[in-house]
Amino acid sequence: MNRVLSTLFMLLLVIWAAYLSMFTVDQRQYALVFQFGEIVKTVKEPGINFKIPFMQSVRFFERRVQTIDAEAPDPYNTKEKKNLLVDSFIKWQVADAGQYYRATGGDTAVAENRIKQIVNSRLRDEIGNLTVADVITGKRDEVMANVRTKVNAETSGLGVKVLDVRLKRVDFPDNISGSVYERMKAERRQVANGQRAMGTKEETSIKAEADRQSKVILAEAYRKAEELRGEGDAEAARIYAEAFSQNPEFYAFYKSMQAYQSSFNKKSDVLVLDPSSDFFKYMKSPGGGSAAPAKPVGK
């Protein structure tokens, strides 16, 4: 009976010792194994691990990404000595659990306070070398990349890695924001007026050039038309002259008919002429003579 109890006791003791020697590391954690206050093992992979009961202890540390969000915007001075209120946040995580414990004692508040101090110092240096426009728009991404690089060089001794630093909001203090906005509006208005003046000047130049070109084109077209008209008139005169030269009497008759038509165009037209003048010779005789008709052409 005593042997059975002893065996059962020893079995329970072994089970209890085995239970005390095992620990499980979650995938979201790091684990440090301590022996008499000294780190003897760092566990980075998840799973079941073992330690020496009563001699060794285990502490767990968060390995997930953590966020430091500023409670209130911090004041910074730009290159132009302008005050800015910058609201930022920081993404960080434990990179080396052993170094993290030695530097901060495993206290998250201590680590975050150190990280905030380093980030604020680097932000102050970067913003101090930039103008307001660079901070607000132009170079924000570049500023954040520089800050992140410099911060990681300093926080490596803490066993942490800063993954990102972002500016949530950049604003002016209330006592100067109104005047700054008005000055910015005036500057933008001045630029707009300059652009508008340049546009008006360009418009005037384009219109003047278009008018000049149109006058040149019209003048060239008129000159060409006059040349063509002159050539046409010359050709017509040549054809008429050639035709009338074959029968001068017919040409005289034709011109007289035109004269009659022009002279008696209106009922009110009055001519005072001698009835025996040559003007009426084709009214007296178709041939233009006083008696016998003209012989046919060619006979």
C-alpha positions as CSV (number, residue, x, y, z in Angstrom):
1,M,0.0,0.0,0.0
2,N,2.8,2.3,0.9
3,R,4.6,1.4,-2.3
4,V,1.5,2.3,-4.4
5,L,1.1,5.6,-2.7
6,S,4.8,6.4,-3.2
7,T,4.5,5.5,-6.9
8,L,1.4,7.6,-7.3
9,F,3.1,10.5,-5.5
10,M,6.2,10.3,-7.7
11,L,4.0,10.2,-10.8
12,L,2.1,13.3,-9.7
13,L,5.4,15.0,-8.9
14,V,6.7,14.2,-12.3
15,I,3.5,15.5,-14.0
16,W,3.6,18.6,-11.9
17,A,7.3,19.2,-12.7
18,A,6.6,18.6,-16.4
19,Y,3.8,21.1,-16.3
20,L,6.0,23.7,-14.6
21,S,8.8,23.2,-17.2
22,M,6.6,23.7,-20.2
23,F,5.4,27.1,-21.6
24,T,3.7,28.0,-24.9
25,V,4.7,31.0,-27.0
26,D,1.9,32.6,-29.1
27,Q,2.7,33.8,-32.6
28,R,2.0,37.3,-31.5
29,Q,4.7,37.2,-28.8
30,Y,8.3,36.9,-28.0
31,A,9.5,35.1,-24.9
32,L,12.5,35.6,-22.7
33,V,13.7,32.8,-20.4
34,F,15.5,34.1,-17.2
35,Q,17.7,32.3,-14.8
36,F,18.6,34.1,-11.6
37,G,17.7,37.4,-13.3
38,E,19.8,36.8,-16.4
39,I,18.5,36.2,-19.9
40,V,19.5,32.7,-21.0
41,K,17.2,32.2,-24.0
42,T,15.1,34.2,-26.4
43,V,12.2,32.4,-28.1
44,K,11.0,34.0,-31.3
45,E,9.1,31.1,-32.9
46,P,5.6,30.1,-31.7
47,G,5.1,26.7,-30.1
48,I,5.8,24.7,-26.9
49,N,9.1,25.2,-25.2
50,F,10.7,24.1,-21.9
51,K,12.5,25.6,-19.0
52,I,13.9,24.4,-15.7
53,P,11.3,24.6,-13.0
54,F,12.0,26.8,-10.0
55,M,15.3,28.0,-11.5
56,Q,14.0,29.7,-14.7
57,S,11.2,32.0,-15.4
58,V,9.6,33.3,-18.6
59,R,8.4,36.8,-19.6
60,F,6.4,37.5,-22.8
61,F,6.6,40.6,-25.0
62,E,4.3,41.9,-27.7
63,R,5.6,41.4,-31.2
64,R,2.7,43.0,-33.1
65,V,2.9,46.5,-34.5
66,Q,1.9,49.2,-31.9
67,T,0.8,52.8,-32.3
68,I,1.9,55.9,-30.5
69,D,-0.7,58.6,-31.1
70,A,0.0,62.1,-29.9
71,E,-2.4,63.4,-27.3
72,A,-2.1,67.0,-28.7
73,P,-0.3,68.7,-31.6
74,D,3.3,69.7,-30.8
75,P,4.7,73.1,-31.8
76,Y,7.5,73.3,-34.4
77,N,9.4,76.2,-36.0
78,T,10.0,76.2,-39.8
79,K,13.0,77.6,-41.7
80,E,11.0,80.9,-41.9
81,K,10.6,81.0,-38.1
82,K,6.9,80.3,-38.5
83,N,5.1,78.3,-35.8
84,L,3.3,75.2,-36.8
85,L,1.2,72.8,-34.8
86,V,2.0,69.2,-36.0
87,D,-0.2,66.2,-35.0
88,S,1.6,62.9,-35.8
89,F,1.5,59.2,-35.0
90,I,4.2,56.5,-34.9
91,K,4.0,52.8,-35.8
92,W,6.6,50.6,-34.0
93,Q,7.3,47.1,-32.9
94,V,9.8,45.1,-30.8
95,A,12.6,43.9,-33.0
96,D,15.0,42.4,-30.4
97,A,13.3,41.3,-27.2
98,G,16.5,40.9,-25.2
99,Q,17.8,44.4,-26.0
100,Y,14.3,45.8,-25.5
101,Y,14.2,44.3,-22.0
102,R,17.7,45.5,-21.1
103,A,16.9,49.0,-22.3
104,T,13.4,49.5,-21.0
105,G,12.9,46.8,-18.4
106,G,10.1,45.5,-20.7
107,D,8.0,48.6,-19.8
108,T,5.9,49.7,-22.8
109,A,5.3,53.2,-21.4
110,V,9.1,53.7,-21.0
111,A,9.7,52.5,-24.5
112,E,7.0,54.7,-26.0
113,N,8.3,57.8,-24.1
114,R,11.8,57.2,-25.4
115,I,10.6,56.7,-29.0
116,K,8.4,59.9,-28.8
117,Q,11.4,61.9,-27.6
118,I,13.6,60.7,-30.4
119,V,10.9,61.2,-33.1
120,N,10.1,64.7,-31.9
121,S,13.7,65.7,-31.9
122,R,14.2,64.4,-35.5
123,L,11.0,66.1,-36.6
124,R,12.1,69.3,-35.1
125,D,15.4,69.2,-37.0
126,E,13.7,68.3,-40.4
127,I,10.9,70.9,-40.1
128,G,13.5,73.5,-39.0
129,N,15.2,73.2,-42.4
130,L,11.9,73.5,-44.5
131,T,9.5,76.2,-45.4
132,V,5.8,76.1,-44.5
133,A,4.9,75.1,-48.1
134,D,7.3,72.2,-48.1
135,V,5.9,70.8,-44.8
136,I,2.3,71.2,-45.9
137,T,2.5,69.9,-49.4
138,G,5.7,69.5,-51.4
139,K,8.1,67.5,-49.3
140,R,6.0,65.7,-46.6
141,D,6.8,62.2,-47.8
142,E,10.5,63.0,-48.1
143,V,10.5,64.5,-44.6
144,M,8.9,61.4,-43.2
145,A,11.3,59.0,-44.9
146,N,14.3,61.0,-43.5
147,V,12.8,61.1,-40.0
148,R,12.2,57.3,-40.1
149,T,15.7,56.5,-41.2
150,K,17.3,58.7,-38.5
151,V,15.0,57.5,-35.8
152,N,15.7,53.9,-36.5
153,A,19.4,54.6,-36.3
154,E,18.8,55.8,-32.7
155,T,16.1,53.4,-31.5
156,S,18.1,50.3,-32.5
157,G,19.7,50.5,-29.0
158,L,16.2,50.1,-27.5
159,G,15.5,46.9,-29.4
160,V,12.6,48.4,-31.3
161,K,12.0,49.3,-35.0
162,V,10.0,52.3,-36.1
163,L,8.0,51.3,-39.1
164,D,6.3,54.6,-40.0
165,V,6.0,58.2,-38.9
166,R,3.1,60.2,-40.3
167,L,1.8,63.7,-40.0
168,K,-2.0,63.6,-39.5
169,R,-2.4,67.4,-39.4
170,V,-0.3,70.5,-39.9
171,D,-1.9,73.8,-38.8
172,F,-1.0,77.3,-37.6
173,P,-1.7,78.5,-34.1
174,D,-5.1,80.2,-33.7
175,N,-3.5,83.7,-33.1
176,I,-1.8,83.8,-36.5
177,S,-3.8,81.4,-38.7
178,G,-6.2,84.1,-39.9
179,S,-3.4,86.5,-41.0
180,V,-1.5,83.7,-42.6
181,Y,-4.5,82.5,-44.6
182,E,-5.2,86.0,-45.8
183,R,-1.6,86.4,-46.9
184,M,-1.7,83.1,-48.7
185,K,-5.0,84.2,-50.4
186,A,-3.3,87.5,-51.5
187,E,-0.3,85.6,-52.9
188,R,-2.6,83.2,-54.8
189,R,-4.6,86.2,-56.1
190,Q,-1.5,87.9,-57.2
191,V,-0.3,84.8,-59.1
192,A,-3.8,84.5,-60.6
193,N,-3.8,88.1,-61.8
194,G,-0.3,87.6,-63.3
195,Q,-1.5,84.5,-65.1
196,R,-4.6,86.3,-66.3
197,A,-2.5,89.3,-67.6
198,M,-0.2,86.9,-69.4
199,G,-3.2,85.2,-71.0
200,T,-4.6,88.6,-72.1
201,K,-1.3,89.6,-73.6
202,E,-1.0,86.3,-75.4
203,E,-4.6,86.6,-76.6
204,T,-3.9,90.1,-78.0
205,S,-0.8,88.9,-79.7
206,I,-2.6,86.0,-81.3
207,K,-5.4,88.2,-82.5
208,A,-3.0,90.7,-84.0
209,E,-1.1,88.0,-85.8
210,A,-4.4,86.5,-87.1
211,D,-5.6,89.9,-88.3
212,R,-2.3,90.5,-90.1
213,Q,-2.4,87.1,-91.7
214,S,-6.0,87.6,-92.8
215,K,-5.1,91.0,-94.4
216,V,-2.2,89.5,-96.2
217,I,-4.3,86.6,-97.4
218,L,-7.1,89.0,-98.6
219,A,-4.6,91.3,-100.3
220,E,-3.0,88.4,-102.1
221,A,-6.4,87.0,-103.1
222,Y,-7.5,90.5,-104.4
223,R,-4.2,90.8,-106.3
224,K,-4.7,87.4,-107.8
225,A,-8.3,88.1,-108.7
226,E,-7.3,91.4,-110.3
227,E,-4.7,89.6,-112.3
228,L,-7.1,87.0,-113.4
229,R,-9.8,89.7,-114.2
230,G,-7.2,91.6,-116.2
231,E,-6.2,88.5,-118.1
232,G,-9.9,87.7,-118.7
233,D,-10.6,91.2,-119.9
234,A,-7.6,91.1,-122.2
235,E,-8.6,87.8,-123.6
236,A,-12.1,89.0,-124.1
237,A,-10.9,92.1,-125.8
238,R,-8.7,90.0,-128.0
239,I,-11.5,87.7,-129.0
240,Y,-13.8,90.7,-129.6
241,A,-11.2,92.4,-131.7
242,E,-10.5,89.2,-133.7
243,A,-14.2,88.7,-134.3
244,F,-15.0,92.3,-135.2
245,S,-12.0,92.6,-137.4
246,Q,-13.5,90.1,-139.8
247,N,-16.5,92.5,-140.4
248,P,-15.8,96.1,-139.4
249,E,-19.3,97.2,-140.6
250,F,-21.0,94.7,-138.3
251,Y,-18.8,96.0,-135.5
252,A,-20.0,99.5,-136.2
253,F,-23.6,98.3,-136.3
254,Y,-23.2,96.4,-133.0
255,K,-21.7,99.5,-131.2
256,S,-24.5,101.7,-132.6
257,M,-27.1,99.3,-131.2
258,Q,-25.4,99.5,-127.8
259,A,-25.4,103.3,-128.0
260,Y,-29.1,103.3,-128.9
261,Q,-29.9,101.0,-126.0
262,S,-27.9,103.2,-123.6
263,S,-29.4,106.5,-124.9
264,F,-33.0,105.4,-124.9
265,N,-33.0,103.5,-121.7
266,K,-35.7,105.6,-120.0
267,K,-38.9,107.2,-121.4
268,S,-37.7,110.5,-119.8
269,D,-34.4,110.5,-121.8
270,V,-34.2,113.3,-124.3
271,L,-31.5,113.8,-127.0
272,V,-31.2,116.9,-129.1
273,L,-29.5,115.8,-132.4
274,D,-29.5,116.6,-136.1
275,P,-31.6,113.9,-137.8
276,S,-29.1,113.7,-140.5
277,S,-26.2,112.9,-138.2
278,D,-24.3,109.6,-138.3
279,F,-25.8,108.6,-135.0
280,F,-29.1,107.7,-136.8
281,K,-27.7,106.2,-139.9
282,Y,-28.6,102.6,-138.9
283,M,-32.2,103.8,-138.2
284,K,-32.5,105.0,-141.8
285,S,-31.0,101.9,-143.4
286,P,-30.0,98.5,-142.0
287,G,-26.7,98.9,-143.9
288,G,-26.0,102.3,-142.5
289,G,-26.3,103.9,-146.0
290,S,-29.0,106.2,-147.5
291,A,-30.3,104.0,-150.3
292,A,-29.2,100.6,-151.4
293,P,-28.8,97.8,-149.0
294,A,-25.4,96.5,-148.2
295,K,-24.0,93.6,-150.2
296,P,-23.7,90.2,-148.4
297,V,-20.4,89.5,-146.9
298,G,-18.1,87.6,-149.3
299,K,-19.8,88.6,-152.5
